[in-house]
């Protein structure tokens, strides 16, 4: 499994920005954006891979994984 698979990647529509915004909480601040949801997700995956490369190059420990936490069902309980 790739290290990037350990991190939840989120692509959501932003009314404020009028475009899709991709983020990876816990790993990167900011993210990427665009008009096509699939392209934003593809770009986000690339950004996450590059962030992991930088962590490793700088000999920094990777942040705790965020995938596998079943956020979708946890959020249903909050709503």
PyMOL commands that set and color helices and strands:
alter all, ss='L'
color gray80, all
select helices_A, chain A and resi 3-6+37-57+71-78
alter helices_A, ss='H'
color red, helices_A
select strands_A, chain A and resi 10-14+19-23+32-34
alter strands_A, ss='S'
color yellow, strands_A
deselect
rebuild
show_as cartoon
